[in-house]
Amino acid sequence: MTGPATVPQTRTATHTIEVRATAGAVYQLVADVTRWPVIFGPTVHVERTHEEPGAEHFRIWATVNGQVKNWESRRRFDPRALRISFRQVRSAAPLASMGGEWTFRPLGPARCEVVLQHHYAVIDDDPAAVAAIARALDDNSEAELGALRRVAELGCSAGEAAFAFDDVVYTTGRARDVMDFLARGDLWAERIPHVKAAQMSESDGVQRLTMDTETPDGSTHRTSSTRLLIGDTLVYKQHLPPKLLIGHAGQWAVRATQGDGAVVTARHMVLVDPESVQDVLGAEATLADARRFVRRALSDNSTKTLELAGAYAESSASPAERE
């Protein structure tokens, strides 16, 4: 006869930071989960799954102790009290549960304290797992709070510095062949002219891609990305964005049409660094100039990639399929 199951101990962690911005503005940065991939370094991808008044559900993929984990969370918003509470709907082992709260405390007209609290339990109170979770909370919380302060203190609103846009291409090739082209990042140096070198590793569905790409001025920039294939969408998070950007993330979505062919959409989300605009674009350049420059540069490259993916898919079809 077995005894009752042991309830794991609930542990807590608290991290704080002061920010030179209003509590309301910082609250809004955290409240908009769709921008997290370009604000917070550990966040790779977010999908909002459900919204209701004062609450939301979302699924998130994030780097935890060097590995990409995903979970679903529920958040509740209290804009009057400047508080956002959260809890994981389904926690992944070794976590038994995880929740917490963001609190934004005004310290003056344009200064506030951000408090990030976590409470969590570990299956069987395994000591090694407890230590790993505590380390991950310290590392990720400090990284997130530091990034939050940097963005909040940019001197402009996130709505001015962050934006998203789509590039869309239609191909008569098959959707699976288009995705094959996009997913094989290790072959991009052979397939895409502006990619000069590419190395990729893959483990448990997570791709790590490093590329040397040619920029519009003829120089070469090295990028490093984490990529995930989620259904018919390949999402990515760039870890080494060029100087003009604080963050860059996006996705390639491939949809088969009713007849033959596919529609391929490249979606970019970027966060411009206002402090780098004049260093990169010249003393007279503005944030609006930077937005136009970034969109044009990224759109040019992604459209070329989409067109090459479409041409690859069309050439991969058999003669009978092309007729």
Secondary structure, 3 states (H helix, E strand, C coil): CCCCCCCCCEEEEEEEEEECCCHHHHHHHHHCHHHHHHHCCCEEEEEEEEEECCEEEEEEEEEECCEEEEEEEEEEEECCCCEEEEEEEECCCCEEEEEEEEEEEEEECCEEEEEEEEEEEEHHHCHHHHHHHHHHHHHHHHHHHHHHHHHHCCCCCHHHHEEEEEEEEEECCCHHHHHHHHHCHHHHHHHCCCEEEEEEEEECCEEEEEEEEECCCCCEEEEEEEEEEECCEEEEEECCCCCCEEEEEEEEEEEECCCCCEEEEEEEEEEECHHHHHHHHCCCCCHHHHHHHHHHHHHHHHHHHHHHHHHHHHHHCCHHHHC
